[in-house]
Amino acid sequence: MPKVFVSGCFDVLHSGHIRFFEEAAQLGDLYVSIGSDKTIRDLKNRETLYNEKERLYMVSSLKFVHHAFVAQGSGKLDFEKELKDIKPDIFFVNTDGDSLEKRTFVENLGIKYVVSNRIPKELLPVRSTTAIRESLKKHSG
């Protein structure tokens, strides 16, 4: 079975994340790299809603996920060590996570780079963490 690698924050876990995992898992065994609390703080200049242990617990318990872990590195390529250790066949991202820096790094390791189009599961709304955070701000003020 091919190994498929994804990375992200997964702080406000929602149906868009689940669909992303489902799509990626259709290509092989899914390995999920979760950004550490420090990395998210440094990159997004905010605290996480759920700490890295909670996010790891939630993501690990999903049926589409073969193995999840908190990335040990920092920055946008915080998963570098784990990517080299796991040696996946495919690196799967959505359009929001796609970048030339990431693509170049991954492809230079001989890993196929696949970009998802973020298509929600049938009859479900499009979800994003940014939109959910904005909605929560509106409803709390």
Secondary structure as the mmCIF struct_conf table of DSSP 4:
data_model
#
loop_
_struct_conf.conf_type_id
_struct_conf.id
_struct_conf.beg_label_comp_id
_struct_conf.beg_label_asym_id
_struct_conf.beg_label_seq_id
_struct_conf.end_label_comp_id
_struct_conf.end_label_asym_id
_struct_conf.end_label_seq_id
STRN STRN1 LYS A 3 GLY A 8
BEND BEND1 VAL A 12 VAL A 12
HELX_RH_AL_P HELX_RH_AL_P1 SER A 15 ALA A 25
TURN_TY1_P TURN_TY1_P1 GLN A 26 LEU A 27
BEND BEND2 GLY A 28 GLY A 28
STRN STRN2 ASP A 29 ILE A 34
HELX_RH_AL_P HELX_RH_AL_P2 ASP A 37 LYS A 44
BEND BEND3 ASN A 45 ARG A 46
BEND BEND4 LEU A 49 TYR A 50
HELX_RH_AL_P HELX_RH_AL_P3 GLU A 52 SER A 60
TURN_TY1_P TURN_TY1_P2 SER A 61 SER A 61
BEND BEND5 LEU A 62 LEU A 62
TURN_TY1_P TURN_TY1_P3 LYS A 63 PHE A 64
BEND BEND6 HIS A 66 HIS A 66
STRN STRN3 HIS A 67 VAL A 70
BEND BEND7 GLN A 72 GLY A 73
BEND BEND8 GLY A 75 GLY A 75
TURN_TY1_P TURN_TY1_P4 LYS A 76 PHE A 79
HELX_RH_AL_P HELX_RH_AL_P4 GLU A 80 ILE A 86
BEND BEND9 ASP A 89 ASP A 89
STRN STRN4 ILE A 90 ASN A 94
TURN_TY1_P TURN_TY1_P5 THR A 95 GLY A 97
HELX_RH_AL_P HELX_RH_AL_P5 LEU A 100 ASN A 108
TURN_TY1_P TURN_TY1_P6 LEU A 109 GLY A 110
STRN STRN5 LYS A 112 SER A 116
HELX_LH_PP_P HELX_LH_PP_P1 ILE A 119 LYS A 121
TURN_TY1_P TURN_TY1_P7 GLU A 122 LEU A 123
HELX_LH_PP_P HELX_LH_PP_P2 LEU A 124 VAL A 126
HELX_RH_AL_P HELX_RH_AL_P6 THR A 129 SER A 140
#
